Amino acid sequence: MKKIKNIVVATDFSVTARNAYRYANELANALNATLTIVHVKESIVMHSDVVIAPSSSEDNMELIKDLKELIAEEDFVIGKSATKQEVKIKVLNGHPVDVLIEMSKTSNTDLIVIGATGLADVLTKIFGSISIKISNQAYCPVILVPREAKWQGIRQILFASDYDSMTTELSHNIIDFAVNMHAAIHFVNVRNYDPPFEAKQKDIDWDKLFVVSDSDLSVEKHTIYGNNAVEELKKYSEEKHIDMIAFASKHRSFWENLMHKSITENMALSAIVPIMVMHLDDK
């Protein structure tokens, strides 16, 4: 993973989005990165598929004013002074998923932070349809921040995967992130007991997977078993005081598999720590 210099945080002014902003602000400070807050105004489309003309510049100025007020209010909450690094502001038009994915392709976006219930403060949604689409399709890492998550630094990272998604490149990406955060990392191989899947689940050769060159980096390697992967990951996270859970997949197979089994619904509605999604094709 390349050094994170530019962080983008999406907001719709909801409670969950405000909490994501606080987290992104503290993370940017910890990484000495720039922070840009983005609000996406959805384009209105008629039944004829004719898009109505974009809103006026006056509307944008009002939104910029609202974003400045949000920044001031949330900076006050987290105790930041006006002398801290200025937060950049962007108001864009389009569908939030499309706009943020396009931003993820640019050199000015190294990481996207978004509330775990998406760009709408609806707790009954499955991980937020917008959030999950962005995390699956973005070309940079995405951090999903649960509504109740509080910044306490990142000292313990859990990197969860199955055999097929645990690659050398992905393991080195999460190692780079851990080194930048001065965090310990827990590599966890997830296996279940369902007989139909047993033939596909191989043991990981940890020594061949990666070599840790940083002597100051603390690394733990485990395999966990159980029919409920979410509960096992939650249990491990609580026991090890995990600050962030990271998922990664070469072809999104592991992440999509979690979604298909509705594991993300359980994880999203019950997790209290942020979740980072990475892909092998992240730029």
C-alpha positions in Angstrom: 0.0 0.0 0.0 1.4 3.4 -1.0 1.7 6.1 1.7 -1.6 7.7 2.5 -1.3 11.4 1.9 -4.9 12.3 0.9 -8.0 11.2 2.7 -11.6 11.8 1.4 -14.5 11.6 3.8 -18.1 11.5 2.4 -20.9 13.1 4.3 -24.7 13.6 4.1 -24.8 15.5 7.4 -26.3 12.5 9.2 -25.2 11.4 12.7 -23.3 8.5 11.3 -21.6 10.6 8.6 -20.6 13.2 11.3 -18.9 10.4 13.3 -17.1 9.2 10.2 -15.8 12.8 9.8 -14.4 12.8 13.3 -12.7 9.5 12.7 -11.3 10.6 9.4 -10.0 13.9 10.9 -8.1 12.1 13.7 -6.8 9.5 11.2 -5.6 12.3 8.9 -3.8 13.9 11.8 -2.2 10.6 12.8 -0.9 10.1 9.2 -0.1 13.7 8.6 -2.4 13.5 5.6 -4.7 16.1 4.0 -8.4 15.7 4.5 -11.2 16.6 2.0 -14.8 16.4 3.0 -17.2 15.7 0.1 -20.9 16.0 -0.2 -22.5 14.5 -3.3 -25.8 16.0 -4.5 -27.8 13.3 -6.3 -28.9 14.3 -9.8 -32.6 14.2 -10.3 -33.7 12.0 -13.2 -37.2 12.2 -14.8 -39.0 9.1 -16.0 -37.9 9.9 -19.5 -34.3 9.6 -18.2 -33.7 13.3 -18.9 -31.5 14.8 -16.2 -32.7 18.0 -14.7 -30.2 20.9 -14.9 -27.7 21.0 -12.1 -28.5 23.2 -9.1 -27.5 26.8 -9.0 -24.2 28.1 -7.7 -26.2 29.7 -4.8 -27.2 26.2 -3.7 -23.6 25.1 -3.8 -22.6 28.1 -1.7 -25.2 27.3 0.8 -23.9 23.7 1.0 -20.4 24.9 1.4 -21.5 27.1 4.2 -23.2 24.1 5.9 -20.1 22.0 5.4 -17.9 24.7 7.1 -20.4 24.8 10.0 -20.2 21.0 10.2 -16.4 21.1 10.3 -16.4 23.8 13.0 -18.9 21.9 15.1 -17.2 18.5 14.9 -13.7 20.0 15.4 -15.0 21.6 18.6 -16.3 18.2 19.7 -12.9 16.5 19.1 -11.0 19.4 20.6 -9.2 20.6 17.5 -8.2 24.3 17.3 -8.5 26.6 14.4 -4.7 26.4 13.9 -4.9 22.8 12.7 -4.6 21.9 9.1 -7.4 23.2 7.0 -10.0 20.7 5.8 -10.8 21.0 2.1 -14.4 21.1 0.9 -16.0 19.7 -2.2 -19.6 19.7 -3.4 -20.2 17.4 -6.4 -23.2 16.4 -8.5 -24.2 12.8 -9.4 -24.8 9.5 -7.8 -22.7 9.1 -4.6 -21.4 5.7 -5.6 -20.4 6.8 -9.1 -18.8 10.0 -7.9 -16.8 8.5 -5.1 -15.6 5.6 -7.3 -14.4 8.1 -9.9 -12.6 10.1 -7.1 -11.0 6.8 -5.9 -9.2 6.6 -9.3 -7.5 9.9 -9.0 -4.1 10.6 -7.5 -5.7 12.9 -5.0 -7.5 10.1 -3.2 -5.5 7.5 -1.3 -8.2 6.5 1.1 -12.0 7.0 1.4 -13.8 7.1 4.8 -17.5 6.7 5.0 -20.1 5.9 7.6 -20.9 2.2 7.9 -24.6 2.7 7.4 -24.0 4.6 4.1 -25.0 8.0 3.1 -28.3 7.8 4.9 -28.7 7.5 8.7 -30.9 4.3 8.5 -29.7 1.6 11.0 -31.9 -1.1 9.5 -29.9 -1.1 6.2 -27.6 -3.9 5.5 -24.3 -2.1 5.9 -25.7 0.7 3.8 -26.1 -0.1 0.2 -24.0 2.9 -0.8 -21.2 2.1 1.6 -20.9 -1.5 0.5 -21.0 -0.6 -3.2 -18.2 1.9 -2.7 -16.1 -0.4 -0.7 -16.5 -3.2 -3.3 -15.8 -1.0 -6.4 -13.4 1.7 -5.2 -9.8 1.8 -6.6 -8.4 2.7 -3.2 -8.9 1.4 0.3 -12.2 2.2 2.0 -12.8 2.5 5.7 -16.3 2.0 6.9 -16.9 3.6 10.3 -19.8 2.3 12.5 -22.0 4.9 14.1 -20.7 4.2 17.6 -17.0 3.9 16.7 -14.7 6.3 18.5 -11.2 7.2 17.6 -8.7 5.8 20.1 -5.8 5.4 17.8 -5.1 2.2 15.8 -2.8 -0.1 17.7 -4.2 -3.5 16.9 -5.3 -4.5 13.4 -7.0 -7.7 12.5 -6.5 -8.8 8.9 -9.2 -11.5 8.1 -9.2 -13.7 5.1 -9.7 -17.2 3.7 -7.0 -19.2 2.0 -7.7 -17.9 -1.5 -7.7 -14.2 -0.6 -4.5 -14.3 1.5 -1.9 -13.3 -1.0 1.6 -12.0 -0.5 0.8 -8.6 -2.1 -2.3 -8.1 0.1 -0.4 -9.1 3.2 2.3 -6.6 2.4 -0.3 -3.9 1.8 -1.8 -4.3 5.3 1.7 -4.6 6.8 2.6 -1.2 5.2 -0.5 0.3 6.7 0.3 -1.2 10.1 3.8 0.2 10.0 2.6 3.7 9.2 0.1 3.5 12.1 2.8 1.9 14.5 0.2 -0.9 15.0 0.5 -4.6 15.7 -1.2 -6.9 13.1 -3.1 -10.1 13.6 -3.3 -12.3 10.4 -6.4 -14.5 10.8 -7.3 -17.3 8.5 -11.1 -18.0 8.7 -12.3 -21.6 8.3 -15.7 -23.2 9.0 -16.8 -26.7 9.8 -19.3 -27.2 6.9 -18.2 -30.4 5.1 -19.0 -29.2 1.6 -16.4 -26.5 2.0 -13.7 -28.5 3.7 -12.0 -29.7 0.5 -11.6 -26.1 -0.6 -10.0 -24.9 2.6 -6.3 -25.4 2.8 -3.8 -24.5 5.5 -1.8 -21.4 5.0 2.0 -21.6 4.9 2.6 -18.4 6.9 6.4 -18.4 6.4 6.1 -18.5 2.6 3.3 -15.9 2.5 5.4 -13.0 3.8 8.6 -11.9 5.5 8.4 -9.1 8.0 11.4 -6.8 7.5 10.5 -4.3 10.2 11.8 -5.7 13.5 9.5 -3.3 15.5 6.3 -4.7 13.9 4.4 -7.1 16.1 2.7 -9.9 14.1 0.4 -12.7 15.2 -0.8 -15.5 13.0 -3.9 -17.5 13.7 -6.5 -19.8 12.2 -10.0 -19.6 13.7 -12.7 -22.2 13.2 -16.5 -22.0 13.5 -19.8 -22.1 11.6 -20.4 -18.4 12.3 -17.4 -16.4 11.0 -18.7 -13.1 12.2 -19.1 -14.3 15.8 -15.6 -15.8 15.7 -14.1 -12.6 14.4 -16.0 -10.5 16.9 -14.9 -12.8 19.7 -11.3 -12.6 18.6 -11.5 -8.8 18.2 -12.8 -8.4 21.8 -10.2 -10.7 23.3 -7.3 -9.0 21.5 -8.7 -5.4 21.8 -8.7 -4.9 18.0 -9.0 -1.3 16.8 -9.7 -2.1 13.1 -10.7 -5.1 11.1 -9.3 -5.3 7.5 -10.6 -7.4 4.7 -9.0 -7.9 1.4 -9.5 -10.1 -1.7 -7.7 -10.6 -5.0 -11.0 -10.9 -6.9 -13.4 -9.8 -4.1 -14.3 -13.4 -3.6 -14.0 -13.4 0.1 -15.7 -10.1 0.6 -18.5 -11.0 -1.8 -18.8 -14.4 -0.1 -19.3 -12.6 3.2 -22.0 -10.5 1.7 -23.7 -13.5 0.1 -24.0 -15.2 3.4 -25.4 -12.0 5.0 -22.3 -12.0 7.3 -21.8 -8.3 6.7 -25.3 -7.5 7.9 -24.5 -9.0 11.3 -21.0 -7.5 11.3 -22.2 -4.0 10.3 -25.1 -3.8 12.8 -23.0 -5.1 15.7 -19.4 -4.1 15.0 -18.0 -1.2 17.0 -14.7 -0.9 15.3 -14.0 0.4 11.8 -13.6 -2.0 8.9 -11.1 -1.4 6.1 -11.7 -3.0 2.7 -8.8 -3.4 0.3 -8.4 -5.0 -3.1 -5.5 -6.3 -5.1 -6.3 -3.9 -7.9 -6.2 -0.8 -5.6 -3.9 1.7 -7.2 
